[in-house]
Amino acid sequence: MKSGQLQIEQLDAEYRSIPRFNNFLWQQLDTLNLSYVGNINGISSLFFAGPNVPKGLASVTANRISPVLRPDKGGKLAVRTPRLLVNHFLVKFNPKSIIRHYDVNIKQEVLPKHGRPGKISKSNLAMIRDKLFADDPSSFPRAMTAYDGEKNIFSAVSLPTGTFKVQVSEAEDAKPRSYLFTIKLVNELELHKLKDYLDGKLRSTPRDILQGMDVVVKEHPARTMISVSRSFHSVRDHQIHLGHGIIASRGCQHSLKPTSQGIALCLDYSVLSFHEPLSVIEFLTKHISGFNLNNFRSFRRAVEGVLKGLKVRVTHRVTKQKYVITGLTRDDAQYITFPQEDPDGKASQNVRLVEYFRQKYHRDIVHQDIPCLEMKSKMKNYVPMEFCVLVEGQVFPKEYLKETEAKMLKKFSLANPKDRQKTICRMVQDGDGPCSGEIIRNFGIEVSKNMTSLIGRVIGVIKIPVDKEKCQWNLVGKGVVEGKPIDSDDYQDRLNPRRFIPKLIARCQSLGIRMEEPLFYQPTSMRKFSNVDVLREQLETVNERAHKSCGGQLQFLLCVMSRKDPGYKYLKWISETKVGIVTQCCLSTPANEGKDQYLANLGLKINAKLGGSNAELSGRLPYFGNENRVMFIGADVNHPGAQNKTSPSIAAVVGTINWPAANRYAARVRPQYHRKEQILNFGDMCLELVECYSRLNKAKPEKIVIFRDGVSEGQFDMVLNEELTDIMKAFKSINYTPTITLIVAQKRHQTRLFPGDEGSTGNVSPGTVVDTTIVHPFEYDFYLCSHYGSLGTSKPTHYYVLWDEHGLSSDDLQRLIYNLCFTFARCTKPVSLVPPVYYADLVAYRGRLYHEAVMEGQSPSSSSSRTSSSLSTAASLEERFFTLHADLENIMFFV
């Protein structure tokens, strides 16, 4: 078939009848030589493959939709074009090289008596690997390999395959243990495929090659530095002492990224607090105020609380083994005895611990009048404290830091741009860092020591009178766009109402928000916050009292608390899902002080929660400004903490319900399976929001822009082929076919932008955009720093377009997002993240509070025949606990 003709095979007439595809695909593909791939999961997957897929359209590879291509060579609009430095360091590699990928399986040769092999720790896995390589260095050259610490070895040369017996002794006096080390070749990674991908000749990301190169680059710091999560911390540099046996350390984080200039190593750092690797007794002396070994009994409980769970090394014998402290012995060292086995393995008479250490290790126990440490072990294992040293790299939770320590940590973390830039450059040049050592050189990889230099753009906003440098505005002499009249409210808890209430009313009046005198003022005890049933009864009583007093609904309740309290989550859950009251909490101390800016911020929140409009663009939004009906949707998932193994993840979706201002949102929140990133009910939640929009505007939106938060590049396929499919199926169920654009917003990345001018000490300007050099070679992404960074170094948001049925150019999309950042209801400055995503994050966190309230606040009477544990299990995923009250489901209760 001639070029210029549309090649479609087995095309279902059903799809030709859909307006979206008539208007968007058929007409735009009419002159292209493309092949129809087929009907994949219905409407969402009807797409084409071929050499001429237009930029801005998605294509299908092996029945999966890929992200859209960049529609142009980047934006052109700019009020300034500053020179920038970026923490991307160019990586050179030999396209002719091959990296061999081996699968590794390590297990004990002899199974334990119970028959089930125990899990081998990462440190022991590395020890076994090192022993095998040391025993036969010619066959297993350690400098030519990289190990991920678990199942994968990448090698620059061929390695022997098969099963090898390795004997490892954890201590000089310990019996060696035998392991079977099985290694087999699973893939040969040809680096020319990576070059083809960077040149645009391949569409699918060669993740296996990038994974292999990433392990290679991490191998040297893994051997020379302390690895904590994804960071590498130096044992001697980039540290400060916080006091009390705690240090703060800057750990480098790095990743490889395919960019327009080639593969780049992106390096940044994060700061953590650690236990200082001291002897246990020295640590206790520093950490516990007034600690005295001569009065140990008085400090026993504090010592046990501080040490339990920490890892130590012992000094009375040579060993690489680490031990976990489980507690303190009941008796002091001088009174501890234990049965000692004779050479035949039979128990003999009891031996005193003091005598055992003297005879076995030739060590005298000095501090015999204090307990020993109990270690986690199959057999009883008691070690005197004086022979124990804390293992390096043990994180000290920042929530346990004292006020002065926390301030020092924050100051150390919030480095200004110049200082951060210098630290990053030092880390790149560090001999222990990822860019040094012989390993990467042996793989033919070379990393530049210079940051990437490029020209950025600063874009403008539609007619908003703001500070030129910070893009902020103040509310002196100004008001909100639409102030909701507040006819009645209720104030709770201790404060000076005669001072606070008139000030709040006056400040709201100056903002254009008419606030009447409170309907009534009702003091109550903070103790009621801790009981769900009592708090619900109180809120219902307040609601009924308001109804009787004025014959109408209580408009909002202002709860002035004397302190931060865990009962806050109970208040929000009950008022927002059970009673249907808009609440605004604040603390009594700043309320009594009544500072102007504090009262203004309080007024902004209250106005937004009641449906008022705090800020609108004076002109129409870019690109969509003349359209009749447009909706912006934001989505996020909140996951439980790393230590929590059972709580559900919380999905939240928000959507605009007004146009053209597009600054009022409705929200939906749902629980889902533990740490499940895919939003399970995405389609239903979006459909609910569309129907809400329809009820308020008498018509459904014709165009929808979805912003998805919290997903990495590896999850783009899930977002495109699972979540987007679900949304379109839900829309199709009511014969609704809006055009859709889907954009991922990423804040968890390591890219930082620095001013390129020598004299500049501040952050990049708000509105700074980068869409060349450091972005993807051909997919549609860009970095936007939309906020003014007053503390530390600004981090831009990385926007990645996965799907676009609107044909948005780079200029159109960047201006649209930047303008939206000025419409956030809670502050008078542009925010760092597009508001739909910002609000979705707030709602997801609110859902987390709901779950905690349900789990913690169940009363005995509510459990009836079920046990509290079974109730918790059932309740954690029941949507009824997260369903908003009808009076709140279409307003911004969450701001």
Secondary structure, DSSP 8 states (H G I E B T S, - for coil): --TTS-B--S--HHHHTSHHHIIIIITTTTTS--EEEE--SGGGG-EEESTT--TTS--EETTEE---B-SSS-----SB--EEEESEEEEEE-TT-EEEEEEEEEEESS--TTS------HHHHHHHHHHHHHH-TTTS-GGGEEE-SSSEEEESS----EEEEEEE-SBTTS--EEEEEEEEEEEEEEHHHHHHHHTTS--S--HHHHHHHHHHHHHHHHHHSEEETTEEE-SSSSEEEEETTEEEEEEEEEEEEEETTEEEEEEEEEEEEEE---BHHHHHHHHSTT--GGGHHHHHHHHHHHHTT-EEEESSS-B---EEEEEEEEEEGGG-EEEEE-TTS-EEEEEEHHHHHHHHS----S-TTSEEEEE--SS--EE-GGGEEE-TT-B--GGGS-HHHHHHHHHHH---HHHHHHHHHHHHH-TTSTT-SHHHHHTTEEE-SS-EEEE-EE---SS----TTT-----TT---SB---B--EEEESSS-HHHHHHHHHHHHHHTT--B---SEEE---GGGGG-HHHHHHHHHHHHHHHHHHHSS---EEEEEESS--TTHHHHHHIIIIII---EEEEEHHHHHHT-HHHHHHHHHHHHHHTT-B----SS--TTTTT-S-EEEEEEEEE---TT-SS--EEEEEEEE-SSSS---EEEEEEEESTT--S-TTHHHHHHHHHHHHHHHHSS--SEEEEEEES--GGGHHHIIIIIHHHHHHHHHTTT---EEEEEEEE-SS---EEE-STT--S---TTEEE-SSSS-SSBEEEEEE-S---SS----EEEEEEEESS---HHHHHHHHHHHGGG-TT-SS--SS-HHHHHHHHHHHHHHHHHHHHHHH--HHHHTTS-HHHHHHHHTT-GGGT---TTTTTS-TT-
